[in-house]
Amino acid sequence: MKLFRKPEFPKDTDGSLSLLLYFVAALIVPNVLLAFTEHYPFWTVAVSLLVPSGFYLIWGVLLRRSGVMVWLGLPFMVLGAFQLVLLYLFGNSIIAVDMFTNLRTTNPDEAGELLGNIYPSVIGVCVLYLPLLFLAGKAIRRHRIVSPRLKRGAIGAGIAMLAAGGAMSLPAGRSAAGFRAATDLFPVNVMYNMKLSVDEWKRVLNYRTTSAGFRFDARRPNPAPEREVYVLVVGEASRYGNWSLFGYGRETNPQLARQQDLLLFKNVLTQSNTTHKSVPIILSSCQAEDHDSIYLRKGVIALFREAGFKTLFVSNQAPNNALIDRLAAEADRSVYLSRGDVDGSLLPYVDEALRADTSDLLVVLHTYGSHYSYDCRYPRSFARFTPDTDVSIKKKHKPQIVNAYDNSVLYTDQVLSTLIDMLRERGDICSALFYCADHGEDLFDDDRHRFLHSSPTTTYYQLHVASVGWTSERYRMRFPERAAAARDNVFAPATTGAVFHTMAGMAGIESPWVDRRYSLFGGEFDYAAERHYLNDHNRAVRFEQTGLREQDKELFSELGIAL
């Protein structure tokens, strides 16, 4: 007696079988591509093709009306389209938790800038899925019914595929790479990541409640007799390698190069390549290792307020109800500029705060820096490297893309230099400035053809960020030990998680939550500490475990940077 009969499919007299096979084939395309881009072992590839195919076969015939189940499968098509676009953009990896968070926190103008330049992938998914939906709608209008014979054949084939895939999951799980449906099986892994993103969003929404009772117990035992002013500038997508201050061949920092007493921090790595996680790390006492506590504590602005400072937060990025906005709301005054402003528009608010009174002051500026589209980030008078016009995201357009990116760095140079001049001109105050980018950027740098940031796997270009500091003459006179420590720590192995502690050390603020081992303005910086990165599932991992390739490690090694 046969346990399984060979599935029998009827002749395709009304197109129902063709529609079913088109449905399965279209939805399995992401799995086929991921099998190549993720370099899965054989058993994992087999599971990732058999199990979804079997499921889609059964799904397609659950209802009698031909075409209805295709339309009910629209969520699978949306996930597939999203996955295909991301593969076009990044070259590998499934839809990450951070991708869903980016959808929620990216404003429509930013999304429009990006989508307008990745149209080949958008056209591709439209060509793949829209005809399927059209044919399904046509089948619904013509009242096509799935025949009993087709239903039996599809369900039989689907069960056989599911059984074979389930059997192969055993050797897949025992392989060196391991196998978990939650991380390795599309679209199960994407649904799991979607759940994690929702969980994280709930924690952000509850931040004011969960952090309400938190206090730093901050104190400042040795304030200067005159006014103290400290400025923290949070950069955007500014990678180390395109700053001439750090050896780039193009002169992208002519103004800062003329500044006296500039501090060039050459060994700073980001703890996240996504803005919505990296900037809160910069503003918080939490780091990758204790990231879950970020929802329970307040940030650097609250620390300075407890220590007696007036606080101002000015952002050139639109509010999006993310954790950044929660931390910014702790300031005495929070300002968000209108969309389309260049970063120079932040400066009048700093000038106004400097002139307002004589209170000690902390200013936090969240810039647009080198966020894509790059040519929108600077006035046309700063288009030194040309052509720099907006072009589609393709490898062949790399020269124009890099020109625009370098022009955005050139404008950042102007903004920072102007800020320093504003502080220097007020010789009666004790002042200092610290700049750190939230993450870097890929610019079609090598044969991987990677672009932008926020990808689940990292590169050297996304991790190594630009960071500079500056101290006034009066600051160096009042706090010579701190100034000297900063000069000594220019090659300290820091991360964006050190910014909070660096700002506290710069201002001489003490608190149980301030760790001197992470302050670049302190003599106790821990050079032996292991550096970590916050991965897509919010777990702290070593940088070498973030998907770096050998060419990335070689670039770090050439600069003497240990991971």
N, C-alpha and C positions, 0 to 999 in steps of 0.2 A: 504493500500500500504506500503510495507516494505521500510524503508529508506536505510537499509544496507542488502545486500544479503550475505549469508555465502560464503566466498571464496571457489572456487572449484579448486582443484589441480588435474592435470591429473595423470595417472599412470606413474611411473618413468621408462619409457621404455629405455631411453638413458642416464640416470644418471644426467640429468640437475637439477631435483629437489634435488637430493642428494647433488650435488655440491653447489646449492644455500643454502641449510640448513647448510652444513658444513661451508660455507662462513660466514653466520650469527652467527653460534655457536662459531666459532673461534674468531671472532671480539668482541663478547660480553663477552668473558672470563674475560678481565680486569675489566669490570663493575661488574661482579659477585663477583670477589675478593675484589674490592673496597667497595662493600656493606658490607662486613664483617670487613675489616681493618679500615674503616673510621667511623664505628658505626653510619651510617646515620639513621635518623628516617624512619619509614615505607613508608611514602609518597615520600620521596626523593629516596628511593630504587626503588619504583615502577616506578618513572619517569626515573631514570637512566637506568632501564632495558627495559622499553617499548619504549621510544623514539628512542634510538639508534637501537634497533632491528627492529622497523618499517622502519627506514631510510635505514638500510642495506638491508632489503627485497626489497625495491623499487629500491635501487641502483643496486642490482644484476640482475635486468631484464630490465634495461633501454635500453640496446642494444640487438639486435636479436641474435648476436653471443654468444653462451654459452661459458663462460670462459673469454671473453674480459673484462667484468666489474669486474671480480675477480682480474685480473691483474691491472686494473685501480684503484682498491682499495688497492694497495700495500702501499701507504702512511699511510692508517689506520692500516695496519699490522705492519709497522715500529713503529708507535706510540704505538701500543699494545705491541709489543715486548719490547720496551724501558720501558714501564710501568711495565711489568711483571718482568723484571730484577731488577728494582728499588724496587719493592715490596719484592723481594727475599733479596735484600741487606739491606733495611731499615725497612721493615715490615709494612709500611703504607705510605700514602700520594700520591697525584698525581704527575706527572712530573712537577717540579717547574720551575719558571723562571730561577733560579740559575742553574738548571740542564742543560738547554740549553746553558747558558753562560759557564758552566764548560766544555761542549763539545767543545766549541770554544777556550777555553783558556788552556785546558789540552794538554800537548805535547804527541806525540804518544807513547813514552816509558812509561809514567805514565799510559796511558790507557791500554797498553799491560800488565803491572804489575797487574792491577786490573782485567781485563778480564780473564787473565790466572788463576785467583783464584776464579772466580764465574762461572766456567764452568757448574755446574748443571743447573743454570737458563738459560744460553746460549743454552745448549742442549735442555732444555724444550721448549723454544720458537721456536727453529728449528724444533722440532718434531711436534709442533702445526701448524706452518705456511708453512713449505716447502712442505709437501704432498699436501696441498691445492693448492699451486702454480703449482705443478707438474700436478695435476689432471686438473686444469684450462688450462694449456698449452696443455695437451692431448686433451681436448675438443675443443680447437681452431684448432689443427691440423686435427681433424676429422670433422670440420665444423658443429659442433652441434649448432642447432638453438633453441632459447627459443620459445616454442610454444605459440600461442595467449592465450590458456587457462591457461598455467602456468603464463604468464605475468599478466593476469587479476586477477588470484588468489593471486599472490604475492603482486601486487599493492593494491588490496582490503584489504588484511591482514595488509599491511604496513600502509595504511591510518587509519585503525581501531586502530592500536597500537599507532600511532602518536596522534590521537584524544584522546584516553584514557590517554596517558601520559600527553598531554597538560591539560586535565581536572584535573589530579592529581597534576599538578604543582601549582594549586591554594591553596589547603590545605598545600602543601609542603612549599610554600612561607609564609604562615601564622603560620607555626610551630615555636617553640621556637628557633630552630637552623636556620630557614630561608632557602631559596633556591634561588640560582642564577645560571643560566646555565654557566656563565663565571667562576664560582668557583666550582660548584658541579656536573656538567654533563660531563662525559668523552665521547668523546674526545674534546668536545667544550672547556672545561677548559684548556686543553693542548694547543689547538690552540691559545687561548687567551694569555696564558703564553708565547708561542712562539713569538707572536707579541710584547709583552712587552720586551722580550729579544732582539729582533731586534731593537726596539726603543732605548733601553739602549746602544746597540752596536754603533748605529749612534752617540749618545752623546759622547761616548768614542773616536770615530774617529774624532770628531770635537773639542776635548778637547784643542788642541793647539790654535785653533782659538778663542774659547769661553773664554779661560783664558789668552789670549795674553796680554791684557792691565792691568792685575791685579798686584797690588803691595801691600806689607804688610806695607810699611812705617816703616820698622823695625829700631830700634836703640838699642844700648847697652850702657846705661849710666855709668856703673861701671865695665869696663873690668879689668881683672887681669894684672899686669905689665909683667908677664911672659906669655909664650905660653899657650893657652887653647885648650884642645882636648876633644871632646865629642863623644861617640860611642853609637849608637842606634842599637841594635840587634833585628831583627824581627824573632821570633821563628815560627815554623810550627807544628801545631797539637800537641802541648805539654800541656797536661792537668795537672791541679794542683795536683790531687790525686796521681800521680805516681812519685812525687818528694819527696825524703826522707827529704829534707829541710823543707817540710810542713807536715811531719809526716808519710810518707809512710813507711811500714815495711821493705822494701828492701832498701839497701844502694845504691841509684842511684845517689847521689850527694856527693861522698866522697871528691872531690877536692874543690868544693865550700864551703863545711862545714869547711874547714881549712882556708878559706880566712877571713881576718880581715875586719871589717867595711862593711860587706855585709848587704844590705837592703832587707828584705823579704816582698814583698807586697802581702798580703794574701786575699784581697777582690777585685780582678780584674775580671770582666766579659767581655766576648767578645760581641761586638755589631753585629756581624754576624758570622755564623759558616761556611762561605765560604771564601776562600783565596782572590778571586777576588774582594770581597767587604770589607773584614776586613782589609787587608793591606792598601788599599787606605784611609780607615778611620784612621788607625794608622799614616799614613804619611800626613794627611790633617788636617786643622783646623776644618773641618766639622765633625759633629756627626750624629747619626741616626735622630735626630730631624730636622736637616737642610740639609739632604743628597743631595737634588737636587742642592744645591749650590756647590757641590764638582766639578762639571764640569766648574764652573766659577772662581774658585780660584786655586792658585798654592799651593805647599805643604811645608813641613818642610825644605826640602833642599833649596828651594828658599828663605825661611825665613832666614836661616843661611847665605846664600850668601849675601842677602841684609845687614845683620849685620856685614859683613866683613870676614866671614869664607871661607876658601877653603872647597870644598865638594867632597866626594868620595862615590859612591854607588857601592857595589859589591854584586852580587847575585849568589847563587848556583842553582837557578831555571831558566830554559830556558825562554828567552823572548817570549811572546805570543801575543804581540800587545794589551795587556789589559791596563787598567788605571794605573796599577802599573808601567808599562814601561814608560808611559807618565810622571809620577811624578819622576821616576828615571832619566829621560833624563834632568832634571833641574840641575843635578849635574855637577861640572866641569869635572868629569870623571866617566863614568859608565862602569862597567865590568861585563860580564856574563860568568861564568865558563862553561866548557864543561860538558855535561850530564854524570853522573856517578861519579863525584867527591864527596867526603865526605866534611863536613863543615870545617874541618881543613884546606882545601885548600884555604879558605878565608883569613887565617891569614897572609900569606906572603904579601898580598896587604896592609894590615894594617901596617905591619912592614915597608914596603917601603914608605908609606905615612908619617909615623912618622919620618923617616930619611930624607925625601926629602928636607925639608926646615923648617923654624921656624914659618910659618904662622899658625894662629889659624885654627883649623881643625874640621870638622864634618865628621864622618864615619858612613854610614848606611849599615848594613849587612843584607841581606835577605837569611836566611838559609833554608836548606831542613829538618832540625830538625828530627821530628818523622813522616814524611809523609810516607804513605804506598807505597811500601813494606818496612816494618821496617828493615828487615835484610839487606837491601841495604844502610842503612844510617850510618853505622859505619864500621871501619876496623875489621877484624876478631879477632884482639887482644882485642877488647872490648866485645867479646861474653862471658860475665861473667855468664849470666843466660841462661842455656841450658836445653833441646834442643831448638834451635831458628831458625831452617831451614824453608824455605818458604813452606807454606802449603795452601791448598784451604781454602776459607772463610767458615768455618763451626764451629758451637758451640763446637763440640768435639775437635777441634784444639785450643781452647782458651789457654791452657797452653803454647804452642809453640808461639802463637801470642803475648801473654803478655810478654813472655821472650824476644822476639825480640824487642817489644816496649820499655821495660825497658832498654835494651841495648842501644837503640837509645837515651834515656834520659841520660844514663851514659856517652855517647859520647858528648852530648850537654854540660854536666857538665864539661868535659875536655876542650872543646873549649872555654867556657866562662871563666873558671879558667885561661887558658893560656892567653886570652885577658887581663884579669885583671893583670896578672903578667907582661905582656908587658908594660902596662901603669904604673904600680907601679915602674918598674925598671927605668923608665925615671923620676927620682925624680925632674927634673928641670921644669916639665910641670904641669899645673893645669888641672886635668882630672877627668872625671866621665863617668860611663857606665850605660845604662838602657836596660834591656831585657824584652820583652813582647811577649808571643805567640799570634798568630793571632786567634786561636780557639783551642778547645780541641778535643776529640775523644771518640767514643764509642768502647768498647772492649768486647762485649758480657757480660756486667756487671750484668744483671739481667734477669728476665723471659721474657723481651721483645726481647732478643737476637739481640740487635741492634749493628751495626758495622760501623766504619768510621765516617764521618761528612757530612756536606752539606745537610742534610735532611731538608725538609720543617718544620718539628716540631723538637724541641730541647730536650736536656736532660741536667741534671746537668753536666755530664762529658764533653759535648761539650761547655758548657758556662763558667765554672770556669777554668781560665787559669793560668799558671805559669808566675810569673813576679818578677824580682829581680833587684836591683840596687847596685851600688858601687861608692864610692867617694875616691879620693886620699887624703893623708894627707895634701898636699898643697892646695887642693880644700877646705877642711874643715877649713884650716887656713884663706884663703882669703874670703870665703863665709860661715861663721859659721851659719848665719840665714837660708840659704837655706838647708844646711846639717842637721840642727836641725829639720827643717820643714819636711824633708823627713823621718827622724827617727820617728817623731810624726805621720806621715801619713801612716804607714805600714798597718794599717787596715782600711784605708779610703775606702768608697764605690765607687771605680773607675770603669771605663770601658776602652776598647781599644780606645775610643774616647778621653781619657785624655792624650794619649801619646804625641801628638803634643804639647799640652800646658805644659806638664811635661818637655819635652826637652827644650822648650823655657824658662821655669822657671829655669831649671838647668843651662842654659847659661846666665841667666839674660837679655834675649831679650824682649823688650817691643814693642807692636804693638797694634793697634785697634782690630786686629783679634786674639790676645792672651788673653785668659780668665783665670785670676788667680784662679778662683773658681775651675778649673779642673787641676791645677798643683800640683802634688805630692811633688814638691820641693818648695812649697809656703805655707805660713801660713794662707792663705785665702780659703783653700779647703772647698767646700760647702758639708757638711755632710748631709744636708737635701734635696738635689736635688734628683728628681726622675730619676731613671735609665731606659734607653730604649734600645730596640733591633730593628734592621732593618729587617723587615720581607721580605718574598719572593717578595712582591709587592712594596718594598722600602717604607713601611710605618713604622713610629716609634711606637712601642707598648711596653707595660710593659712586663717585663720578664715572669711574671706569665701568660701572654697571648700567649706564644709561643708554647703551646702544652705540657708543663711540666705536669708530673703525680705526684701523691702524694709522691712516693718514691723520686722523684727529690727534691721536696720542703722540705722533711724531711732531706735530706742530706745538703741542704743549712742551714736549721734551726739548725742542729747539730753543724755547724761551726759558728753559730751566724751571718749568713749573711741574711739580710733583702732584699727582692726583691721589 
